[in-house]
Amino acid sequence: MRYCLVLFLIFMGFPLGVKSSLSTDTVQEVALAPLVESPSGEQSQEGTMDGTPEPVLPPEYELYEQGRHYLTQQRIDLAQKAFEEIVEKYQGTSEAILARFWLGEFMLKSNNYSGATIAFGQAYGALKKAQKQKEFSQDKFHGEHDRLPEILAKLAYSLKMINKRGDACITLRQINKDYETRSATLDWYTAKLSKELKCR
């Protein structure tokens, strides 16, 4: 987990060992969830050497994992292409929801705050809705089903950067209301952002 965090901090341009300022072009990332080796799902007709059937992974699942793999290798252009393909081809899947989150991250990095606001808003709304469904399964979300408060924090930052400070404060209050239990990093960040925005 620590290794994934270090890689992502490097990708986002954070100097290691130095506490970064949140007035930069992006926000601090919470550690990446560990890779999921295989989901529970359909089984293929072919078996393994011990006779158990091999899992059949949906194409969007494999493409998403490939995108995350590219992230760990700092091959950002390939990761972005993978996530864009998921959003284009596999609408309505858990992978499309998560891919929107990552596309929002890339937009933050390139200072496209309006685009990031839309991407994070869509990702939050879709993930929140998915979690309310009876058939919701954490396994379908690659270990990233708990990103809601993080998405809201990055949405608040994006709103701040397009001068929608009131909306940013409302978003931060939503985090405090709905997600009382947060990581120390996220808690520190939201408090700092709220102070910068002079939220009441």
N, C-alpha and C positions, 0 to 999 in steps of 0.2 A: 504494500500500500504506500509506504514511504517513497519507494522507487518511482511509482506512478506519479506521486505528487511532485517530486523533484523534476521529472521529465516535463510535466505540464507547466510548472513554474518557469522552466527554461523556455518552453515554447511561447509562453505569454510575455516573455521579456523581463521577468523578475530576476534581479541579481540575487544569487543565493547567499545566505548569511547576512543579508541586509534587509531590514524592515522596509518594505516598499511604501511609497505614498500612494494613496488611492485617488489622487487627482490626476493620475496618468490616464492613458487612453483605454485602460481596461481595469478589471477588478481582480482581486485575488481569487484563485480557484480552490475549491475544496477538493480533497484528494479524489482521484478517479476511482471508480468502483473496480474491483478485480474482474478480470475477464471471466466470462462464464464459458466453461468448456462445451457444454451441450445442454439444450433445453429439453424439457419433457415434451414429447410430441409424437408425431407419427413415426412408425418404424418401417424400415425398408425390408424387402423380401430377402436380401442377401444377409448372411450372418457373418459374425466374426469367427475367429479360430475356435473360440470356446462354445460356439453355437448360439450365442445371444445375437439378436438382430441389431444391426447398426442403425443409429438414428438418422432420419432424413431431415436435413436442415433446410428450411425455406430459403429461397434466394435472398430475400431481404435481410434475413438473420445473418447469413454469411457475409453479405455486402457490408452490413453495419460493423461486424467484427473486423472486417478488413479495414474499414475506415478508422476504427480505433487503433488497429495495429499501425497504420500509417502515422497516426498521431504520436505514438511512442517512438517512432523512428524519425520524427521531425519532418516528415514528408507531407507538409500541410496542403500543398496543391492537390495531391492525390486523395488525401482525406476529404477535402472539400468536394471534390468531384464525386466521391463515393456517397457522401451525404446528400448532395444535390440530386443524384440519381435515385436515391431512396425516396426523397420527397416527391420527385416527378413520377416514378413508376409504382410506388407502393403506398399510395394515400390510404389513410385509415389504419395503418399498422402501428404497432408500438415503436417500431424502428423509425417510422416517419416522424413521430412525436419527438423522439430523442435526437434525430437528425436535425430537426429545426433548432433545438437547443444549441447544437454544435455550430450550425450556420450562424446563429446569433453571436456566438463566440468569435467567429471569423470576422463578422461585421464590426464587432467592437474593436478588434485588432486593427482593422483598416479604417477606423473612425467613421464608419457608416452607421451612425447612431439611430437614424430613422428606421433603417432596415433592421437593426438589432432590436429596436422596440417592437416592431411587428413580429419578428421571429420569436422573441421571448414571450410575447403575449400569446401567440398561437400555441407555443409549446406548453405554457402553463395551463391555458384553458383546456387543451386536449388531454394533458396528463391528469388534471384534476377530474375531468369527466370520466376518463378511463378508470380511475381508482374507485369511482362510485358504482361501476358496473358489477353485476353479480359474478361474471366470468373473469374478473380481473385476477391476474396472476403475476406475482413478482418476477417469476422466471422469464416471462415474455419481455421484460424490460432490462435485460442484461445487467442486473444488479444496480440499476440506476433509477429505480422507482421512487427514491426518496429525494429527488432533486428539486422538489417544489419550492422550498424556501430559498434555495440558491438561485433558481430561475427568477423569483420575485426580486431578489436583491439586485440581480443584473438588469432586470427590467427597470428598477428604480434608478440605477445608475444611468441607463440609456435615456430615460425620461429627463433626468437632470441635464444631460448633455445636449438635449434639444430644447432646453429652457422651459420644460413643463415641470417646474419645481413643486407645484401643488400636487400634481398627480404622483410625483416621485414620493412625496411625504405620505400620501394616502397608501401607496404601495408598501412603504416601510411599516406603516401602522398595521397593515394586513399581515405582515410577517410576524410582528409581535403578538397579534391577536390569535393567529391560527397555528403558529409554530413556536410555542414557548420553549420547547427543548430544541436547541440548536448547537451546532459545533461552536467551539470557542472562536475559531477564525471568522465564521459567519456572524457571530454575535458582535465581535469587535468591529467588523466591517460595517454592519448596519448601524451601529452606534456612531461610528465616525461619519458615515454618510449623512445620517440624520442631523448631526451637529453642523456639518458643512452646509446643509440645506436650511438650517435654522427651523426645523420642523417643530411644531408645538405639540 
